[in-house]
Amino acid sequence: MTKEQRVPSLADVTRGRILFGGDYNPEQWPEEVWPEDVRLMREAGVTTVTVGVFSWAMLEPTPGAREFSWLRRLLDLLHEGGIEVCLATPTASPPPWLGERYPGTLPVTADGTTLWWGSRNQWCPSSADYRVHALALVEDLAAEFGHHQAVRMWHISNEYGPVCHCEESAERFRAWLHKRYESLDALNAAWGTAFWSQRHADWSTVIPPRSAPYIPNPAQVLDFQRFSSDVLLECFTAERDLLRRHTPHLPVTTNFMTLYKHVDCWSFAKEEDVVSLDSYPDPGDPRAMVRSSLGQDMTRSQAGGPWMQMEMAAGSVNWRGVNRAKPADRLRLEALQAVARGADALCFFQWRASRAGAEKFHSALLPHAGADTPHHRAVRALGRELGLIAEVVGAKVEAEVAVVFDWPSWWALEQRGRLSDRVDLEPIALGWHGALWDAHLTADYVHPEADLSRYRMVVVPNLYLASDRAVQNLTGFVRAGGTLVSGFFTGVADETDTIRPGGVDERLCEVLGVHPLEWRPLDEPVPLGDASTGTLWSEELALAEGTETLATLADGTPVVTRNGTAYYLSTLPSPEYLQRLLASAARAAGVQPALPGLPEQVEAVRRGPLLFVLNHGSQPAVVPLPAAHHELLTDRAVSGDLVLPPRDAAVLRPL
């Protein structure tokens, strides 16, 4: 795409509407069912469907064959029915013939096991044969359908994540490392290969971290995780560039998942026109809205504005131990929460429930029991309601709090040979995000090296691995007057997973006013001085002059400190304590919730001119409003106290 060409965006697809729909897999059904699908889609208010995600074997049943006629008939039918299409490249799931004829396309695990066809994702991202066949099909799809009137955007592959340790991957890994380090001496220094006699004298001995007798080299493992993310990004950008040559007017996307460890989503997001999320909160989890909001806030931050909910469940899923049904009010509340936090598109997996295959018990907008069901009536009701709040499309969510999140630090934190295998980033991230949610504070997520100047408060749940630029960024933010709240075990290692001199970066120690002298992982929660508890971790701290102790262990050991506008927590406190601390730090930084006096289990998010208020609790909630508003979902004026029934929502415009 040349500089003169405008980059397409989600706004080109929404055009003032909240998109509503989901994955549509018509190849699973006789063609005579398709007209009924289109009729029911129209009645449900569906605007958009994603087509072709897993259709490689239908489009190319034998090598080089092109069976496109069925797809053209489908796209014509959808267009006639007023349904727009997000056309997928089907490269996430190759047909069996590819693995049979080109066994090098099959992924290999660290212990040398080949993963075969018969499921999905059976492809090696480094395989030249895979790339040749994938790109050939994508090019023909783009040429054939890129200018079809129904097609409004491209969905590339699906949930990128395959990892391969084969010899072809080893060759690409060596090339990646040579570009990163330039010389073997630099690689040996970065990997600390003097330890355990691992020094490489020739590039030929540099391999992916395969199964070994004991703990593998942590720096090697970390670089392989970086490489694995980058090589998947190569696959994405190769398809994207091809599609842009044929259809520069169509935006491209691919779908992430909440707290998805396989790829560095910051890197991927920079290469997309639209950032998308798959989100599947557990109906049985009373804190599911916290996990959902974390994924939504992170995706909005990666997008820099409105984003697309590519997949969510209309009911139960099929991969948990017990897959609970999702009540209609939960379905509606989850959808409105996504819109409140920046989504301009709500799509589900999938439209019509599959009768065969691994996901035949996964819910759909149109269930096995058909259209005349409470489930489908709830879907139709949601489609109608989205039209009532369409004015929110394109509006941004402004936040004054930022949460630092980094994939390489996550990968490094959870390697083998660590002090505690109970310290995983996902529950830590959820704990801190949940405390912000309970304090009614909306937050953006940021890369450690991102510009922080527009935020009043920055929260770092954990940043074990921190680059020099990240350290300078955080310390500079504090010295400029910003409020920093840092969790334990932060700033310990540099980019190569080498421990900083003294155990923690001295620049962070200076700003925080503390220096950890000894790390003391916890087996069990320990009481803090104010009747709350600390979990996972504790440290012996040396406090600089002027550093204030806010909480201690029972023996007087400081665990929460403040040095000016910089706070440090050497443990993960109980949720109530963490919520109070973050709320207090935010007030001191001049940050206020969108609405004062909110009850528990109620969230309020301001998106553009509209205020979304959602009651996630099982009891009615009374929400005091500081001014009169017009409630869009019920078309009524409200003032004083807004009474929200359990799991209900209001969308308010000031009068």
N, C-alpha and C positions, 0 to 999 in steps of 0.2 A: 504494500500500500504506500503510495507516494505521500509526501508531506501535504500536497494540495488536496488530497482526498480526505473528507471528513470521516472520522472514526464512528461507525454506527454504535448505537447504545440501546439499552432496554427501552428508553423513551420512544424509539422508532417502532417498537413492537406494541407497547402499551397504548400509546396514542390516547391518553386520558382515561384509560380503563384499568382496573385491577384484573390482570389475567387470571383465568380460572379454568382448571382442567386437570390433565394428568397424562401419564404414559398410556398409549393406546397400542395394543399388540394384535392387530386384526388378523395377522397370519396364523393365529391360534384358532381361528373360527372360520366356518364356511362363509363364502362371500355373500350369501343371501342374508346373513346377519348384519352386514355393514349398514344398510339403510336404516335398520332399526336403531343401531348405535347412534347414527347421526341425528335421528329424530329425538332420541332420548337426551342426547347432549344438548340440543337446542332447548329442550324443555327444562333442562337443569341449569341453563345459563352458562354452559361451557363456552369459552372463547377460544381455547388453545389446547392442542394435544401434541405430545411428543411421539413421533413415529420412527420405528426402525432401529431402536437401540440394540436389539438382539436378533437382527434379521439377516446377518451375513450369509448363512446357509440358504436362505430363501432367495437372496439376491444373486448369489454366486454358488449354485448348487454343485458345480464341478469347476475345476480350475479354468479361469478365463471366461466362463459362461456368464451371461448377463440376463437375469430374469427380472426385468424392470416393469413389465406390463401391468402386473398386479398392483405395484406401487403407484403407477400413474392412474389407474382406475380409482384407487383409494383417494389419492390427492384430489382428483377431479370431483369425487363425491363429497369430500369434506369441504372443498371450496364452494360447491353448489349449495351446501348446507350452511354456509357462513362460518365454518370452523377453520381457524388458522392453525398452521403446523410449525412446530419446532422440529426440524428434520435432523435425525441423529445419524452420525456415522457409526456403523455397526461393528467397530473394530475392537470392542471390549471382549467379544466372544467369538473367536474364529470357528469355522466349521471343522468337523473331524478330518476332512481330507487334507487340511493344511498340516496338521500334526503328523498324519500318516506319511505324506509325501516329503515333508520337510521337518524331520524330527528335531532339528536345531531350533525350531520355533517354540518348542515346549520348555517351560521353566524347570529349573533344577534347584532343589533345596540345598542348604548348607551341607547336608550329609550325603549329597550326591543322588538323591531320589528324584526321578523324573515325575513331574505332575502331568497326568494324561488328560485327554479330552473326555467328555462325559458330564461336565459341569459347566463352568464358565471361567474366564480369566486365565485360560491355559495358553499364555503367550509370554515370550521372553522379550522385554523391552529393548534389549541390545541386538536382537536377531535381525540381520539384514534381510533375510527371506521374509520374515513377518512384515517388515516395513515396506518392502517392495509390493507385496500383495495387498496390504492394507491401503497404501497410498494409491495404488492403481484403481481399486474399487472406489475410494473416496473421490478421485478425480472424475471417474465416470458418473458417479452420483451427482457431483456438482454440475457437470456439463449437461446432464439430462434433466435435473430438477431444480437447479439453483435459481432459475427464473420462473418457476411455476408460481402462479398467482397465490396458491395456498401457503407457500413457504415464506416464513417471516424471520426465522433465525436458525442457526445451526447448534446442535448439541453434539460435541465431540466426545466419542468413546463413553465411558461411564465409570465413575468412582475409581479413578486411577490408583493403582496400588500394587500390581504384580512386581515381585522381586525375583531375580535369577542369579545363581552362582556358577553358571556354566562357563566353559572356556571362552566363548565369544563375549560373555559379560566380563570376564577377566581381562580380555584384550581392551575393551572399551574402558574398563576401570583404570588400567595402566595409562591409557591415553589421557583420561581425565586427571589423574594424579600428576602426570608429566606437565600438563598445562597449569596445574595449581602450584606445583613446587619447583618445576623446571629442572631440578637435579636430584639424584639419589641422595646426596649429602643432605639437602634440605628436607627431603622426605624422612630420612632416618632421624634427623633432629626433631622434626615435628612429631614423629611417632614414638620417640623415646626408645628406639630399638636397641640401645645399649642394655636395656633390661632383658633378662632371660636370653641373651645371645641371639636376638632377632634381626641383627643388622643385615640389610640387603646389599650385596655386592654387585647385583645385576638386576635389571628391571624384570627379567624373566621369572624371578622368584616372588615378585609382588603379585598377590592373588586376592580374590575376595576372601572375607573371613569365613572359611569353611570349618566344618566340625573338627575340633582339636581336642587333645587330651585334657586340657585344663582351660582356664580363663583366657580368651583371646585378647589380643592387643586392643585396649579401649580406643586409642586414636585411630587404628585401622578400621574398627567397627564403625566409629563415628563417621569417618570419611566415606565408608561404603554406604552408609545411610544417606549422606549428602549426595553421593553419586547416584544412588538408586532413585532419589527424588529428581535429580537433574536429568537422568536418562529418560524418565517418564515425561518430563517437561519437553525434552527433545521430540518425543513422539507426538505430544500435543501440538507443539508449534509447527511441526512438519505438516500436520493435517490442517492447522489453522492457516498457514501461509498458502497452501494449495487452494483452500476454500476462498481466501481473500482474492486470489488471482481471478477466480471465476465469478465470485459474488461479493465485490467490495461493499455492496450496500447492505449486506446481511450481518448482524452481530453474531459472534460465536461465544459459546460458554462450555463449561464442563462442570460436573457437580462434586462439591466437597461434602464432608459429613462433620458433625459436631465433634470436636476434639479428635480429629482424624490424624493418626500418627504417621501414616505411610508417606506423605509428601509434605514438603514445606509449602503451605498454602499461601504464604506471603509471596513467594516466587511465582506460583501459578497465577495468582490474582492479577499480577502486573501484566500478564500476557493475555488476559481475557477482555472481551468487550462487556460481558455481563458475568457477574459472580453469582454462583448458585449454590444452594445448600440442600442436602437431604437430612431430614430431622424426624426421628421416631421416638418421642418421649413415651415412657412406659405408663399406661393408664393406672397401674397399681402403685406408682411412686407418688407419694404426697408432695414431693419436691420436684416433680417433673418440669414445672414451669421455670425453675431455676436453670436446669440444663438447657431447656429450649431457648431461654433468653440469652444464655451465654453464646450458643451457636448463632443466634440471630444478630447479637451485637458484634460478634467477631466477623460475620459475613458482611454486615453493613460497613464495618470499618475497612475490610479488604476491598470492598467495592467503592468506598468513598462516597456512598450515597445509596440510592435504591438498589435492591437486589432481587433475586428470584428464588422462591422456594420451589426447587425442582421436584422434590419428592417429600411426601408426608403420608401418614396412614389415615384412612377414613375410619378404620376400626382396628381389629386385632392384627398383629403381625404373626410370623410363623417361626421365629428363631429363639424366643425366650423359653425358659423351662415351662412356664405357664403363660399362655398368650391371652391376656384378658381382653374382653370386648371394650370398646371405647364408647361411652355414652355420647349422645348427640350434643349435650351441652359442652362436653370436653372437646369434641371436634370443632365446634364453633369458637370456643374460647382460644384454642391453640391457633386457629386461623387468624383471629383478630389480634392475638399477641404478635404474630409474625408481621402483620400489616403495621401495627403500632411501632414496631422496631425496624421498619424500613422496607418491608417486602412490597413490591408492586406486582408480584405474580404468586399465585397459590396453586401449585400443581401436586397431584397425588399419584402414588403408585397403588393401583393403576385404575383404568377406566372400568373394564369389565373383568370380574374375577376369573382366574384361570381354572379350567377343569382338570388339567393334567400338569405334571411337572413339579419341581421342588417348591414352588410358591402357590400351590393350589389352595392352601389355607391362609394365604395372605389376603387381607381385606381389599376391597375395591370400592370405587364410587358406585358402581352397579354390582350389588352382591349376587351370590349364587341364587338367593331367593327371589331376585328380580326387582323390578321398579316399584311394585306396589308393596313397599315395606317401610317401616319407620326409618330405617337406616337411609334409604334413598330419598325419602321425603326431607330428612335433615340436610342432605346434600343439596337438594333443590332450594331449600330455605336459605342456605349459606350463599348460593349463587345469586339469589335475589338481594340479599343484604349487602353483598359487596358492591352492587350498583349504587347503593345509598351513600357510600362513603368514597366514591371515586374521586372526589375533589382532592383527596390526600395524595394522589399519584404524583410522583416527582418530588414531593416534599422531603426535607431532610430531618433527621433527628440530631439535634445539637447536644453535645455532652461536654461537661467541664472536667470530667474525671476520665483518666485513661488507665488501662490495665496493660502492663507489658507482658507479651507472650512471644516465645521463640522456640522454633522446632529443633534446631541443633542443641540448644540447652536441654530440651526435653529428652532428646535421644541420649545425650551424654549422662544426664542425671540417673537414668534407669538402667545403666549397664551393670554387668556382673562385677563383683569385687568391690561393692560399695559398703558403706557403714550400716545401712538398714534397708532391707528389701521391702519395708513397709512405706518407705518414702517414694510414692509415685506422684507424678504431676497432676494426673486427672483429678483425684479427690482433693488435692490441694487447690487446684484452680476452681473446682466447684465450690469448695468451702469459702474461698475469698469472694467469688462472684455471688454466692448465696448471701454473704454478709452485706454486700452492696445492695442486693435485691431487697433484703429485709430492711435496710436503711432507706429504701425508696430512692436510690441513686442510680441513674442511668449512666453507663460508661461506654466509651469506645475502647477498642483493643488496638495496640500499637506494636510495631517492631521495635526492638530495643534501640535502634539507631534512628528512629523516626523523629521528625520535628515535634517537640513537646510544647512549643511556645504558646499554643492556644489553650492549654489546659491549666487549671488551677491546682489539681491534685493528680499525682501519678502513683499507682499502686503496683507493686512488684511481688506477686505471691511467691515466686521463686525464680531466680536467674542464676543457677549454678554456674553456667558457662557464660561469660560476658566478655565480649571483644573490647579492645581499647576504646573504640569509638562509642560503644554502648556505655562504658564506664564514664567517659567524658560527657556523654549526653545526659546521663542521670545526675552526675555531680554538678554539671553546668545548670541544669534545671533548678536544683536546690539553691545554688549560689545566686540565681536570678530571682529568688523569692518564692519558688514553687514549693508545694508540700509533697514530700515523698514518704510513702509508707512501704517499707520493705519487709518481706518475709525472710525466714532463716535460710542459711546455706546459699547465700547469694554472693556473686562475685568471687567464687572460689577458684575457678579454672579459666584459662584463656581459650582461644578458639581451637587449640589442638588438644584440649582436655588435659593440659598441664597445670598443676596446682600453682597458683600465684605465690610469689615469695611471702612468707609469713602466714600463708593459709587463706588469706582473703585480700583482695586488692586494697592497697593502703589508701588509695584515693577515696574509695567508698567508705572505708573505716573513718577517715577524717571527717567526711560529711555526716555520717551517721553518729559519730561520737562514741563508737564502741569498737573493740577489737576482740573477736572470738579467740580464746586461748586454747579451748578444748571442745570438741564436738561430743555430745552425750545423747545418742539416740535413746528413745524411750520405748520400753516394752508395753507399758500401760499408761493411761492418763494419770497425770499427777495434779494435785490441787495447787491452785494459785492463791495468792494472799487474799483475794476478794471473793472467795467461794466459787469461782469458776475453775476450769481445768485447762491444762496444757497437754497436747498430744503429739506423738511422733518424734519430737525432737527437743533438745535443750542444749545450752552451751554455757561454758564458763566464760564470762565476759569481763574484759577490762574496760572501764568507763573513762572517757576523757573528762577533763575538768568542764563542768557546766552541763554535762549530760544528766538528765533527770530520769529517775526510775519510776515507771508507772505501774508495774506489776512485778511480783516476785514469786518464786517458789516458796514452799513452806519454810525452807531453811534460809530464806533471805536472798537467794541467788536472783539477780535481775533477769527478767525474761521479756519485758516490754519497756523500751526506753524512748526518750525524745531528746533530740539535740536541735533546738530551734524549731525549724519546720520539717525536720527529718525524724521519722519514727523507725524503730527496728524491733522486730518480733523474733525472738530466738526459739519460738515454739509455735505450734498451730493451736491457738486458744479455742475454747468452746465457741460455738456459733454466736451465742448471745453476747459474749465479751467482744468478739471480733466485730460484730455489728455495731456495738456501742462505740468502740474505738474509731471505726471508719466514719461513723456519723459525726463524732466529735471532731475528728481531723478535718472532715469536709466543711463543717460549720466554721472552724477556725480559718479555713482557706477561702471562705466566702461562697461555698457551694450549698445550694438548697434543693430539696426534692421538688418535683414538678407541682405537687400539691402538699400543703402542710397538713398534719394531723391525720394521716392515712391509717386506717386500721391494719392489723396483721392480715396477711394473705391477699392484700389488695395492692395492685401495682398501678401506677399512673405514669404514662409516657407521653411527652409532648412531641408531636411530629408536625412540623410546620405550624399552621394555625390551629390544628386540632389537638385535643387532649383525649387520649384513650385511658379509660379507667376500667380495670378488669378485676373482678372478685374471684379468686381461685379457691376460696374457702367453701366449706359445706354449710355455712350459716349466712344469713343476710348481713350485709355490711352497710353502715351509715357513713357516707363520705361528705364532709363539709366542703361546700364550694364557696370560694371567696367572692364570686360574682355570678351574675345570671348567664346561662348558656343555652344554646339550642342543641338538643340531643338528636343526632341524625338518624339513629336506628329506629326510633319511635316517633320522630317528627314532633317533638314537644319542647316547650320551654321549661327549664329547670333552674331553680335557685335555692339557696339555703342548703338543706341536707339532701343529698342524692342517696336514695335507698336502692341498693343493688341486691337482688336475690342471689342465692348461691350459684356460683359458676356463671354469672351473668356479666354483661359488659355494657358500657356506654361510650359513645363517641361524641365529644362535646366541641361545639364551635362557640367562641365568645359572642355575646350579643352586643 
